[in-house]
Amino acid sequence: MSELVSVVLVGIGGYGGTYCSLLLNQGSNPVAKIVGVVDPFAEKASFYAQLKEKNIPFYNTLTEFYQQHKAELAVISTPISLHCSQTCEALEHGSNVLCEKPLCALISEAEQMLAARDRAGLQVAIGYQWSFSSAMRALKADILSGRLGQPKRLKTIALWPRKDSYYARNNWAGALQNARGEWVLDSPANNACAHYLHNMFFLLGATPETSVGLKSVQAELYRANAISNYDTCIFRVATASGAEVLFYSTHACGRLLGPVFEFEFTKATVNYARYASGTLAEVTAKFQDGSQKLYGFPDADGVSAKLWDTIRAVRGQGTISCGIETAMMQTICINAAMQSCPEIKEFPPELVYKMGVPGAQVKVMTGLAEYMEQAYHSNQMLAEVCSEPWVQPGKVVSC
Ligand SMILES: NC(=O)c1ccc[n+]([C@@H]2O[C@H](COP(=O)([O-])OP(=O)(O)OC[C@H]3O[C@@H](n4cnc5c(N)ncnc54)[C@H](O)[C@@H]3O)[C@@H](O)[C@H]2O)c1
């Protein structure tokens, strides 16, 4: 292994730009070097010119890259449908992998990724940045030490308006499958807000690097947008720890809220609020004896930590706090939610209005945000707090 870890960047437009920026701005003590870029539409990326200037070779496929080069680490920031095949191909060619969240679409793909990793004897990190953040790791350490007592209920709400331009930015946003018939399962729970669902499973894991197992999932799935998957979901998950996990998320709302969470333990309650009435509160545990502990902000350092931690692990130093098994519980939940609610319910069109100017409009379901908040505060599903004719409860599905 050379002194600098060799990195191939797979997908540099969109979120991949974050990794371009980190690797191109390492300062005077670099730890990694970019040895290739794989992206068939690389010229559209904002870092294209900067990478070209450095004479980094560009390829359309990983296969073409590996015909001429090797890399110790492949950083994959491509559409969800490619995560499994590209991770497996990178591992077969001797590269460790840092793949963006979510892990993949289907459980069968997660199993293929696990098998490929074990065959290769290499490491795979999944880019849920909160799991690499100092705040969440410190909180998890206290949970594991028993300081907070037994977990009772963890719940998170994230109401994130998304414009039509969000759904038009690529050909897989909001899709169940892409044009080639590959599974994507793109939704708030499997993309923009997947972090917050995964985070609850991660915090309940029995070790610093694992997530809790799932026993059952009950879901409600709805859509306001013209997409094949859902833009609104509510999940109730029974976990192997005995604690309940509740998750509320939508893109069909007119105002931003969250992530806001409340995690109840027998000896403490942990709260966090981003974008709640314009406030930003750090992760805070309030103990029954009246004391409190501040854990900091989970967005402070996770993004850079996931890259530098993975590079350290490739060098044989330190561990990866979110690998395939850790991220897989979110995949299991997403797949079970589809079984719980096989038909996605369309909100009645007469109740969906457009907010904003054409080209940057959000489809808003009347009253949805209020019902979601009510359900969150009362620890219930939407169908339990709302008696409108459009509600559709899902069945409880064993995992
Ligand atoms: N961690 C985070 O906070 C965060 C935020 C946003 C997106 N993401 C994740 O990043 C991934 C990409 O999302 P995005 O919104 O940037 O998508 P995108 O579609 O906007 O960009 C994907 C990039 O992959 C490239 N690409 C397409 N096909 C390719 C192929 N066969 N080989 C190599 N490159 C290919 C595209 O040209 C583009 O540059 C998703 O998994 C998403 O969930 C993570």
PDBQT file of the ligand as one rigid body, heavy atoms in Angstrom, charges set to zero:
ROOT
HETATM    1  N1  LIG A 401     -25.219  11.421   2.323  1.00  0.00    +0.000 N 
HETATM    2  C1  LIG A 401     -26.035  12.367   1.906  1.00  0.00    +0.000 C 
HETATM    3  O1  LIG A 401     -26.370  13.290   2.647  1.00  0.00    +0.000 OA
HETATM    4  C2  LIG A 401     -26.553  12.325   0.498  1.00  0.00    +0.000 A 
HETATM    5  C3  LIG A 401     -27.165  13.464  -0.058  1.00  0.00    +0.000 A 
HETATM    6  C4  LIG A 401     -27.641  13.366  -1.373  1.00  0.00    +0.000 A 
HETATM    7  C5  LIG A 401     -27.526  12.181  -2.084  1.00  0.00    +0.000 A 
HETATM    8  N2  LIG A 401     -26.952  11.095  -1.485  1.00  0.00    +0.000 N 
HETATM    9  C6  LIG A 401     -26.850   9.802  -2.186  1.00  0.00    +0.000 C 
HETATM   10  O2  LIG A 401     -25.930   9.897  -3.251  1.00  0.00    +0.000 OA
HETATM   11  C7  LIG A 401     -26.332   9.021  -4.301  1.00  0.00    +0.000 C 
HETATM   12  C8  LIG A 401     -26.436   9.816  -5.588  1.00  0.00    +0.000 C 
HETATM   13  O3  LIG A 401     -27.504  10.727  -5.454  1.00  0.00    +0.000 OA
HETATM   14  P1  LIG A 401     -27.538  12.080  -6.303  1.00  0.00    +0.000 P 
HETATM   15  O4  LIG A 401     -28.725  12.827  -5.814  1.00  0.00    +0.000 OA
HETATM   16  O5  LIG A 401     -26.199  12.744  -6.288  1.00  0.00    +0.000 OA
HETATM   17  O6  LIG A 401     -27.847  11.492  -7.758  1.00  0.00    +0.000 OA
HETATM   18  P2  LIG A 401     -27.652  12.176  -9.176  1.00  0.00    +0.000 P 
HETATM   19  O7  LIG A 401     -28.448  11.362 -10.112  1.00  0.00    +0.000 OA
HETATM   20  O8  LIG A 401     -27.929  13.635  -9.043  1.00  0.00    +0.000 OA
HETATM   21  O9  LIG A 401     -26.078  12.006  -9.451  1.00  0.00    +0.000 OA
HETATM   22  C9  LIG A 401     -25.526  10.744  -9.598  1.00  0.00    +0.000 C 
HETATM   23  C10 LIG A 401     -24.205  10.803 -10.355  1.00  0.00    +0.000 C 
HETATM   24  O10 LIG A 401     -23.906   9.475 -10.790  1.00  0.00    +0.000 OA
HETATM   25  C11 LIG A 401     -23.544   9.523 -12.166  1.00  0.00    +0.000 C 
HETATM   26  N3  LIG A 401     -23.816   8.254 -12.815  1.00  0.00    +0.000 N 
HETATM   27  C12 LIG A 401     -24.952   7.811 -13.406  1.00  0.00    +0.000 A 
HETATM   28  N4  LIG A 401     -24.781   6.570 -13.893  1.00  0.00    +0.000 NA
HETATM   29  C13 LIG A 401     -23.497   6.224 -13.617  1.00  0.00    +0.000 A 
HETATM   30  C14 LIG A 401     -22.712   5.061 -13.854  1.00  0.00    +0.000 A 
HETATM   31  N5  LIG A 401     -23.228   4.008 -14.502  1.00  0.00    +0.000 N 
HETATM   32  N6  LIG A 401     -21.450   5.053 -13.408  1.00  0.00    +0.000 NA
HETATM   33  C15 LIG A 401     -20.917   6.107 -12.752  1.00  0.00    +0.000 A 
HETATM   34  N7  LIG A 401     -21.593   7.231 -12.518  1.00  0.00    +0.000 NA
HETATM   35  C16 LIG A 401     -22.879   7.281 -12.916  1.00  0.00    +0.000 A 
HETATM   36  C17 LIG A 401     -24.370  10.657 -12.730  1.00  0.00    +0.000 C 
HETATM   37  O11 LIG A 401     -23.829  11.133 -13.969  1.00  0.00    +0.000 OA
HETATM   38  C18 LIG A 401     -24.257  11.682 -11.623  1.00  0.00    +0.000 C 
HETATM   39  O12 LIG A 401     -23.063  12.399 -11.748  1.00  0.00    +0.000 OA
HETATM   40  C19 LIG A 401     -27.659   8.408  -3.878  1.00  0.00    +0.000 C 
HETATM   41  O13 LIG A 401     -27.425   7.159  -3.315  1.00  0.00    +0.000 OA
HETATM   42  C20 LIG A 401     -28.158   9.374  -2.831  1.00  0.00    +0.000 C 
HETATM   43  O14 LIG A 401     -29.020   8.780  -1.876  1.00  0.00    +0.000 OA
HETATM   44  C21 LIG A 401     -26.446  11.158  -0.225  1.00  0.00    +0.000 A 
ENDROOT
TORSDOF 0
